[in-house]
Amino acid sequence: MVKVSEILQAPRRTKRVATIAKVLASEGLGYIVARLGIGHYLPPWARFARGKMSEKPPDMPERLANVLEELGPTAVKFGQMLSTRPDLLPPEYLKTLQRICHDVAPFSSPEAKGIIEHELHGEVGELFAEFEDEPLASGSIAQVHRARLKSGEEVVVKVRRPGISKIIEDDIAIMHYLAEQAARLEEFRPLRIPMLVEEFAEGVRRELNLLSEAADTHKFQVAFGDDRSFVVPEVHWDFCSPAVLTMQYLKGTFLSEFSELDEEKAPLELRKKVSMVIMDRFLKQYFELGFFHADPHTGNILLMEDNRIALIDLGLTGRIGDSLQSQLGAFAIAIGRRQFEMAGHVLAETGAFPADLDEDEFVAETAALLERHYHVPFERIDMQQAFQEVMRIVRKHNGMMPRNFVLLGKSLVTVGGMINQLSAGINTADLIVPYAKDLVRQKLKPSTISKRVTEQAYEFSMLMRTMPRDLRQLVGKLKSGALEFAINHRGLERYLLDLDRTGNRLALSIMLAAILISSTTILTAELGPVIPVFGWEASALGLMGYAFGFVLGIWLVIGIFRSGTI
């Protein structure tokens, strides 16, 4: 947990908090500034405008999106992550947050080359036969250049932005602080903001390390290395580092362009083949591999000249553990067999719900929704809306799904939407059920059960091994009276800081009163050297005291106004 003192000790972070408060207030979200307790970071003239906005505006999603866009890359990425959480946010927020973007100008080619040379320990001219100065694409974390290796292979070189790590770490520290502030407020508590910030911090730090993306890309490349219909770019490890990623350059037509071609250039048979390959390979990721591309869209899937499908840009991936994979298989089989109540129970088991959950009501609502969509022709189903409706039920019962489950749902919905867009007439549900059944069979194989029993036996043996010692130590502490309990007060930093400020102001006020009384006494007694003032000889020492008291009083008044409370 980030302490308030840690935020205030870094001047650039204090300035950033002030910027956040100012942007929120300028967008008419002064009530958030007040509730988060950061109103004292606003300039005095902005506090009065903040006071006029005490209620939640009706166009809150738009205002929030504007704030995130104005605050820059880190905030935009956080907003984009929020747009993947339909279990926590209603559809109007998701729709708005999905549209936010931040125009990031590319950094200069000399800077990119300097980073490459520093990371790879060699001159760009020695490392590459050719290197294009103009970037192919530019993002908030990195930008991409085309190049050619000495061996003749065409590659793309992804280079991390200079100084971006420090900027993001500062923003993450501030987000932790604001999240702790928000967690104490009833209206923000259901959003579980501290958990979301922690998830975001973990994800963006992983994204900053380009070796993580290289490892994920290599993992996919190995998994599909022998596939004659599906290809993933090869990683050139000798030209990679935490700030540089070099991969095979794949040529082809983006799926977004292919889907818009007419029947002559993209016949139905080809569309059907492309759709089958895409759907099948993604189902393999979900049900067999246990890891998947979490951000598929028509801009990172290519149709190559030999009609192979290429998957690029694996910056965001998800992972499915054994438990979640089993639940996924059971959920898919239940829907395939029209056992909708069973599907509802599996969903309740998968998510995190409060102890007072009315499971019967949750299951009934989920089953009714699934049955309603089951009887609609696949090509007529709005998969995104259907997924959001399921998440609405989860949200209604104050539940929260595992992040990888939500990412998987988003990935599957997006792929299903692409299949529909290609108009291939493929029913995704018919393809899912065989994979789900095979997954369940794998989980029930003797070898799998034996492995699970072995793991549980090991855990039990370790528990039995350490339990006597732990109990003996506990009893010993109880007998000697040495048992101690630690109580951790969370969220009190702000109040301690306010108390400290109040004490300082009180001390300042006492000093000001003493100075004014002393100066008045000195003037009355005419002590010390005197100077003429408007024909009256006054004590210079007393006048100096009044002048100092005036400055002190102005300082005190400004401090009170800056706090936002009078």
N, C-alpha and C positions, 0 to 999 in steps of 0.2 A: 504494500500500500504506500502510495506517495504522500508524504507529509506536506502540510501547508508551508512549513519552514523551508523545505527543499525547493518548492516552487519559487518562493520569494528570494532565495539566495542567488538565483540565476537571473540577472537583469533582463536577458533576452526573453526568458520565459514569462517574466512579469509583464513585459511589453506585449507578448503574444496574448496573455490573458486579457489585457486591456483592449487589444484589437478584437478579440472574440466578443467581449462585452459591448463594444461599440457597434460591431456589425449586427449583433442581435437586437440592440436598441434601435438601430437605424431601420431594421426590417419590421419594426413594430412588435418585437418579442421582448419588450422590457420586463414583462412578468416573469420570464425565465431568468433574466439577469437577477431580479430580486430574489427569486426562490433559490437560485444557486449561490446566493450570497457574494456576488462579485460586482455589486453596484458601486463599491468604493473605487473600482478601477476606472470608472467612467470619468471624463472631465466634468467639472461642475455644471456647465451649461446643458449637458446631456441628461443629467439626473432628473430635471424637471419634466423633460419629454418622456423619460422612462416611467415616471410616476403616473402619467396619463394612461398608460397601457397596463391595466391591472387584470384584464381578462384574456382568455385564450381566443385569438381571432378565428373567424370561420374558415379562412383560407390558410390554415396552419401548414398543410403539406407544402404548398407553393412557397410560403415564406421560409420554411425550414430548408427546402432545396436551394433557394437563393442564398441563404446564409452559408450553406456548405460549399456552394460554387465559389462564393466570394472569398472564403477562408483558404482555398487552395487545395493542392493535391492530396494531402493527408485526409482532410475533411471529406473531399469527394470520394476517396476510396472507402472511407468509413460509411458514407451514405450508400455507396454501391453495395457494400456488405450488408447493410440494413435492408436493402431491397431484396435480399435473398431470404429474409426471415418472415414469411407469411404467418408463422406460428406466434409472432410477437406483435406485428404491425398490421393494421387493417389495409385493405386493397388500395384505398386512395393515397396512402403514403407510399406503398410499393410502386404504384404506377408513376408517381412523380419522381421518386428517387431513382428509378430505372433510367430516367431521361437525363439525369444530371451528368455533366461532363465539365472538364476544365481544359481549356486550350493551353497547351504547353509548347512554347517555342523550342525548337531543337537547339541544343548547345553547339558550339562551333566545332568544326572538324579538327582543328589543332588540339582542342581540349580532349576530344575523343581519342585522338592518336596518342596524346600524352598519357592518358589513363591506360590505354592498351600497352604502351611501351613500359610503363611502370609496373603493370601487373604481370606481363609476360616476359619481362626482362630482355627486350630486344627492340630494334628499330622496326617500324611498321613495314618499311621497304624490304627488310630482311625476313620478316615473318610471312608476308603475303606477296604474291606475284602482282596482284592488283588490289586496290582498296578505293572504293567510291566515296568521295568526300560528302556527297549529298545523301542524307539518311533516307532509308526506305520509309521509316515510320518513327514517330517520336511520342513517348509517353511520359508520365509523371515520374517513373522510376528509372527508365532507360530509353535508349534509342537504338535503332537497328541500321547497320550499314551492309551493303553487299560487298563481297570480296572474293578473291580467288587464291587458293593455296598454291604453293610452289609445285605441288604434285598435279595441279591442273583442276582440282575439284572446286566447284562453285559453292560458296558458303555464305551464311549471314552471320554477322558479328553484332552481338547485343552488348552495349556498353552502358554501365550504370552512370547516372548523372553525378557530376561532382558535387560534394557537400550534401547530398540528399539524405544520407544516413543521420547526420546531426540534426537536420531539420525535422525529420520524422521522429527521432528520439525525443526531441523537445516537445513535439505535439503529443506524443504518446504519454509523456509525463503529465502534461496538462490535462489530457483526456482522463487519466486515472484520477486526478484531483477532482475534476468536475463530476466524474461518475460517482465518487464517494459522496459528494455533496448531494447529487440527485437521488442516491439510494436511500437517503433519510426522508425523502418526501413521498407521501402516499401515492400521489398521482403518477410518479415515475417508477415506483417500485415494481409494478408488473412487467416493465420492459427489461428488467434485470440488466441495467446498463453496465455495472461493473464487470459482469461476466462477458458481455458483448465487447467491451473495450479490451478485456484480456484476450479474447479470441482474435480480435482484430490485430492486437499487438503481436501475437504469435504469428499470424498469417503474414503481416506486412514485413516483419523481420525476416521471415523465411523468403519472401519475395525479394528482399534487398540482397540476399545472398544468392547470386546467380548459379552457384554450384548446386543449390537445391533444385532449381529448375532443370539443370543439366542432369542431375540424378534421376528425377522423375521422367524426363524425356528418354533417358537411356533405359529405364525400367520398362517403359512402353515399347521402346524399339526392340528390346530383347523378347518381350511377350509376343510381339507381332512380326518378329524377324523373318519367319518362314512363311508368312501369309502372302499369297500371290495377288490378293485383291485389296489389301489394306497396308499402308506404309506410314511409318513415323520417321522423322528426320534423324540421321545419325549424329551423335555428339562427337566432336573432335577434342578429346580431353587435353591434348597437348597445347591447345589454344584457349583454355578455360581457366578462370579464377573466380573468386567471390565477386569481382566487378566486371568480368568479361565472360561471355558465353558464345562459343562458335559452333554452329550446326550446319548440316547439309542444307543447301538451298534446293527447294522443291518447286518445280514449275507446274502450272496447271490453271484451270479455270475455277474461280471461287464458286462455291455452291450457290451463293446469292445471284451470281451472273448466270449460272447454268439453269436455275429454276425459271428464269425469265425468257429463256430461248423458246422459239416456236417448235411445233411438232416435227418439222423437217430437220432442224439441227439437234433437237433433243427428243427423239421418238419415245413413245410410251414404254417400249421394252427396255430401253436404256435407263429411263427414269426408275422403272421398277427394280432393275438390277442394282442401281446406285442406292436406292432406298433400302433394299434388302441387306446389302453389305453394311451400310451405316448402322441400321438397327441391330443387326446381328452382332457386330463388333462392339457396340456399346453394351448390349446385354451380356456379352462375354466379360466386359469390364466389371459390370455390376455383380454378376452371379458367380463368376469363376475366379477372376483375378483378385477381387477385393480392393482394387483401386481404380479410379475412373477420372476422366476429364470432366471437371466440374463447371466449365464455362464453354460448352460447345455452342457455336453459332455459325451461320453461313459464311462468316468472314474468316474462320480458321479451319474450314474443311475444303479441300481442293479436289477437283476431278482432273487427274493427270491425263496426258495424251494417250497413254495405253489403257485408259479407263480404270486405273487403280484409284482408290480413294486415299488421300493423304490427310493426316491430322497434324496440325501445327499449333504452336503457341500453347505449351502446357504449363503456363505460369500458375494456374489454379487447378489443383487436383484434390480429390477426396479419397478417403480410405474407409473401408467397411470391415470391422472386426468380425470374428466368428459369430458372436452373439447377435449383432445387428444383421449379419448376412442370413442367419437362420430365421430371424423375425421377418426379414424381407421375403424370403422364400415362402414362409407360411402365409404371409399376407397375400402374395400373388396367387398361391394355390387356392386360398379361401375365396378370392374374387372369381377365379376361373371356375370354381365349382358352385358359385353363387351362394357361398356360405358367408353372407355379409356380416352376420353377428360375430362370427369367429374373427373376421377381419377387424371388426371394431375392438374386440378383446386384444388382438395382437397389437393394434395401434396404441391402446391404453397401456399395454405392457412396455412398449418401446419408448414412450415419452415419460417425462417427469411431471407428475401431477401432485397437487396438494393432497394431504391425508384425508381430507373430507370429500374427495371426489365421489360423485354419484355415478359409479361405473355403469349401472344399468341405463341411466339416461344418456350417458355419453355413447354407449354402444348402440342404443336405439337410434340416436340422431345420425351416427356414422353409417349404420346399416341402411337407413332410409335414403341417405344421400348416395351411397354406392349403388344401391338397387336402381335408383332413378337414372343414373348415368349408364348403367349396364345395358339398358334396353334402347339406348340411343345409338344409331349407326356411328361407327368409329369416325368416319370422315366428318360427321356433324358435331362431334364433341369438341368443345373448347377446353383443351387439356389444362391450360393455365388456370382458367376459371375453376375447373373441377378441383384442381389441387388446392387453390386458394380457399375453396369452400370447405374442404376437409380441414385445412389449417384454421379456418374461422371457428370451427367446432372445438378444435384444440385450444384456441385462444379464449373462447367463451368459458371453458372450464379451467382457465388459468394454468394450462399446461404448457410445456415447452419440449420440443423434439430435439434429439441430438443434432448437432450442426451438420454432421456428415449425412444424416438422414434427409435433412432439408436440402442440402446440396445435391444429393442423389435425386430427390424429387424434382428439383429445378432442372437438373441435367436431363432426366427422362422426359419431362414435359417439353423441354426445348427440342430434343431429338424428335419426339412425336410430332411436334409442330412442323419441323422441317420435312418430315415424311408426308404430312398432309399437304404442305406447300408444293411438294413435287407431284402431287395428284397421282400417286402410284396405286391407290386403292388397296393398300396393305393394312391389315388389322394388327396393330402392335400387340394387343392382348393375346392373339393366337401364337405369337412368337415368344412371349414372356413365359407362359405356363410350362412349356417343356424345359426351359432353363431352370425354373423354380423347382420342378419335380426332380430334376437331376441334382440340384443343390441339396434338397432334402435327403435324397438317396445317399449322397456323399456323406452327409452328417450322420446317417444311420449305419454306415459301413462299420464292420467290426474293428477295423484298424483305427478309424476315427474315434469310436467309442473307447477303445483301449487307450488311445492317447489321452483322451479327456480324463479317464479314470486315473491314469498315471499322474497327470498333473494335479488332480484333486487329492490323491493319496499323498503326494509330496507336500502339498500345502497343509494337510491334516497332520502329517508327521512333524513338520516344523512347528505347528501350533502346540502339539503335545510335548515337544522337546523343550520349548521355552516357557510353557505355562507354569510348571512347578516353581521355576526360578522367579518368574514375575510375581506369582502369588506370595512366595516367601519374602520378597522385597517389600511388597505392599503391606503384609502383616507386620513386618519389622518396623516400618515407618509408622504404622498405626500405634504399635506398642510404645515406641519412643516419643510419640507426639511430633515427629518430624515431617508428617504428611502436609504438603503445602498445596494450596489451590491458587492458580494465577487467573486474575480477571483482566481481560483486555478490553478497555473502553475504546470502541471504534466510533469515529465520526465526531470526536470532541475537539479536534484541532482548531476548527474554525471558532468554536466558542472560547477556547483558551486564548486564541489570538485576539478575539473581541474583548475579553476580560483584560488582557494585557494593554490593549489600546485604551480602554476605559480608565485603567489605573494611571497610564501616562498622562491622559488628558486631565484627570483629577489633580495629579501632582503639578501639572503645568498651570492649572487654574489657581491652585494655592500659591504657587510662586508668583503668578501675575498679581494676585491680590496683595501679597506681601510687598512686592515692588511698588505698587501704586500707593499703599499706605505709607511705606517708608519715604517715598519721594515727596508725598504731601507733607509729611513731618519735617523733612529737610527744607522744603520750600518755606514752610511757616517759620521755622527757626532760623532761616537765612544762614545755614551752615556752609562752610567752605567758600571758595571763590565765587564772586557774583558777576553777572553779566547783565547789561541793560537790555530789556525787552519791552518795546513800546513805552519807554519812559519809566519803566519799573525795574528795579534791580532784583534779579532773581538768582537763586542758587544754581550754579552750573551743574552741580552734582544732582540736584533734584530734577532739573530738566533732562539730564541724561537718563535718569531713572524712568521718567515719563516716556521718553523716546524708545527706550528698550522695552518698556511695558507695552507700548503701542504696537511695535513689531511682533512681540510675543502674542498679543491679543489677536492680531490679524492672522498669524500662523494657526492659532487655535481655532478660529472661526472657519478658516479654509479647511482644516482637518475635519471639522464636524460636518461641513457641507459635503466633503468628498466621501464621507462614510455613508451618505444617503439617508441618515437618520438624525432628526433634530429633537 
